[in-house]
Amino acid sequence: MSDTLLVTGASGHLGQRVIAHLLDTNKVPANKIIATTRSPESLSALAAKGVTVRKADFDNAASLSTAFAGAQRLLLISTDTLGRPGHRLAQHKNALEAAINAGVKHVVYTSMPMPKNSPLLIAPDHLGTEHALAASSLTWTILRNCWYMENLFMSLPQALADGKLYTAAGDGKIAYISRDDLGRAAAAALACHNGNKGIYTLTGSEAFSTENIARLASAAVNKPLDVIQVSVEDLIRGMVAGAGIPEAIAVEIASFDTNTKVHRVAAVTGDFRALTGIAPQKLSEWLAANNATLARA
């Protein structure tokens, strides 16, 4: 009998793509999938297809073992907590303890590239989760996901409207990969039937500096876009004063640029192809497919 597979954070953008690939790409029967979320009502369409939908709150450790019951393989999608150092790690540890209590055998975890000694402020949560997995009785697969192409929606539309893209990343590059590709890879890792331990760093096929991205985005929407290099301190001030972002969140966001500047997300690997058998989507293709959204401001 095939394993029952569980996806946490199933109502999130990545979780939705994982479920779609489990059903459509990997041909996993709906009745062999459990989808957990804080908002089960949001997954009524999946429930109608035969997917088991359960409520799971990572801040309520006692409830998680029940939510995970009956699953043999579990995808732990990193939670989205910001501005609370260590809270994400506590949530993940709750989930791992519950997985063991529920009889889960294998956990797939979405981590980040090069979490050790990273200046990125969320890195300790990822590294701590990797260490917790390694110390557990579980077998595991760690997916060190590079940054989503979709993250560019947070900066490019306004930058294209203003004609200026501010960055503190210097000449650092990012090997962007689409969220759908990461969902495909996670589904493949979850649906396989081995208990081998492994780490995959999932990247696009090329790394891009902010200057590279600006040129590609400008061409995709036919608007000029200049890159303005600033200090991390000025970047934080701009987010707080210009966008009204709370300072603690702005500091955390700015640490992504610091991490990029020291080349922590520039490496390109073949791990996505190794998991899926196909090449990742190119950034130029993604920009062309989303040019209307990028030009909306």
SVG drawing of the C-alpha trace seen along z (x, -y; Angstrom):
<svg xmlns="http://www.w3.org/2000/svg" viewBox="-17 -58 47 60">
<polyline fill="none" stroke="black" stroke-width="0.4" points="0.0,0.0 1.3,-3.5 2.2,-5.9 -0.2,-8.6 1.3,-12.0 0.7,-15.1 1.4,-18.7 1.4,-21.4 0.6,-25.0 -1.6,-23.6 -3.6,-26.8 -0.4,-28.9 0.9,-29.6 3.6,-26.9 1.4,-24.4 -1.3,-24.8 1.3,-24.1 2.6,-21.0 -0.9,-19.6 -1.6,-20.3 1.6,-18.5 0.9,-15.6 -2.5,-15.2 -1.6,-16.1 2.1,-15.4 2.7,-12.6 -0.8,-11.0 -1.1,-10.5 -4.7,-9.4 -6.6,-12.2 -7.5,-9.8 -3.8,-9.3 -3.2,-13.0 -3.7,-15.0 -3.7,-18.8 -3.3,-20.7 -3.9,-24.4 -5.0,-26.9 -8.1,-27.6 -9.6,-24.3 -12.6,-26.2 -10.2,-27.6 -9.6,-24.1 -13.1,-23.1 -12.3,-22.5 -9.6,-20.0 -11.9,-18.3 -14.5,-17.9 -11.8,-16.1 -11.3,-13.6 -8.2,-15.1 -8.4,-14.9 -8.3,-18.4 -7.4,-19.0 -6.8,-22.0 -3.3,-22.4 -1.9,-25.2 1.9,-25.1 1.5,-27.2 -0.8,-24.5 1.6,-21.6 -1.0,-19.3 -3.3,-19.4 -0.6,-18.5 -0.3,-14.8 -4.0,-14.4 -3.6,-16.5 -0.7,-14.3 -2.3,-11.0 -2.2,-8.4 0.6,-10.0 3.8,-8.2 5.5,-11.0 5.1,-14.7 6.1,-17.9 6.9,-20.6 6.7,-23.9 8.5,-26.5 6.1,-28.9 5.9,-32.5 6.5,-34.1 8.4,-37.4 9.8,-39.8 9.9,-37.2 13.4,-35.6 13.2,-32.0 9.4,-31.6 9.6,-29.8 12.1,-27.3 9.8,-26.7 6.9,-26.0 9.0,-23.6 10.1,-21.7 6.5,-21.4 5.7,-19.9 8.6,-17.4 7.7,-16.2 4.1,-15.8 5.2,-13.9 7.2,-11.4 4.2,-11.0 1.9,-10.4 4.1,-7.7 5.4,-9.7 8.5,-8.1 9.9,-10.7 9.8,-14.5 10.6,-16.7 11.5,-20.2 11.7,-23.5 14.9,-25.3 17.2,-27.9 20.6,-27.9 23.7,-28.0 21.9,-28.5 25.1,-28.1 26.8,-31.4 24.4,-33.4 23.7,-37.1 20.1,-36.5 18.1,-36.9 15.8,-34.0 18.7,-31.6 19.1,-30.4 15.5,-29.1 16.2,-27.1 19.6,-25.8 18.0,-24.9 15.3,-22.9 17.8,-21.1 19.7,-20.2 16.5,-19.1 15.8,-16.8 19.3,-15.3 19.0,-14.6 15.6,-13.0 14.5,-9.4 13.0,-10.5 14.4,-10.0 14.4,-13.3 14.9,-15.2 15.9,-18.9 15.0,-21.2 17.2,-24.3 14.9,-26.5 16.4,-29.6 14.2,-32.6 11.0,-32.6 10.7,-34.5 7.3,-35.6 9.2,-37.6 9.9,-40.1 6.2,-41.1 7.1,-42.8 9.5,-45.3 9.3,-45.4 5.8,-46.8 6.4,-49.9 10.0,-50.2 8.8,-50.1 6.2,-52.7 8.9,-55.0 11.7,-54.1 14.0,-53.3 14.9,-50.1 16.7,-50.5 19.0,-47.8 21.7,-47.1 22.8,-43.9 25.7,-45.3 26.7,-43.0 25.5,-39.9 23.4,-37.5 20.3,-35.4 19.5,-32.1 15.8,-32.7 13.4,-29.7 9.6,-29.8 7.3,-28.9 5.6,-26.4 8.9,-24.7 9.6,-24.5 6.1,-23.0 6.9,-20.4 10.2,-19.5 8.6,-19.2 5.9,-17.0 8.5,-14.7 10.5,-14.5 7.3,-13.8 5.9,-11.2 9.0,-9.0 9.1,-5.9 12.6,-5.7 13.7,-6.6 17.1,-8.0 18.4,-11.2 19.4,-13.9 19.9,-17.6 18.9,-19.3 19.7,-23.0 17.0,-24.0 17.8,-26.9 17.1,-28.3 19.4,-27.7 21.1,-31.1 21.9,-33.7 21.1,-37.4 22.3,-40.6 19.9,-43.4 21.2,-45.2 20.5,-42.0 17.0,-41.8 16.3,-45.5 17.3,-45.1 15.2,-42.0 12.2,-43.6 12.5,-46.8 12.5,-44.9 9.5,-42.7 7.3,-45.7 8.9,-48.3 9.6,-50.8 12.9,-52.3 14.3,-51.1 17.4,-52.4 19.1,-50.6 20.1,-52.8 22.6,-51.2 22.1,-52.3 23.4,-51.2 21.5,-48.7 20.7,-51.5 19.2,-53.7 17.2,-50.7 15.7,-50.1 14.9,-53.8 13.2,-53.9 11.0,-50.9 10.0,-52.4 9.4,-56.0 8.3,-55.4 6.3,-52.1 5.3,-52.2 6.9,-48.8 7.5,-48.1 11.2,-48.5 11.7,-45.0 10.3,-43.6 12.3,-46.1 15.5,-45.0 14.7,-41.4 13.8,-42.1 17.0,-44.2 19.1,-41.2 18.1,-39.5 20.1,-42.1 23.0,-41.6 22.9,-37.9 22.8,-38.4 25.7,-40.9 28.0,-38.2 27.0,-35.7 25.0,-33.3 22.2,-32.7 24.2,-32.8 25.2,-29.2 23.4,-27.3 22.8,-23.6 21.3,-20.7 19.3,-19.4 16.0,-20.6 16.5,-18.5 17.7,-15.6 14.4,-15.6 12.0,-16.3 13.7,-15.3 13.1,-18.7 14.8,-22.0 13.5,-24.9 11.6,-27.8 13.9,-30.7 13.5,-34.1 13.0,-35.7 10.1,-33.4 8.6,-34.1 8.9,-37.9 7.3,-37.6 4.4,-35.5 3.8,-38.1 4.5,-41.3 0.9,-42.6 1.2,-42.2 4.6,-43.7 3.4,-46.8 0.2,-47.3 1.4,-50.2"/>
</svg>
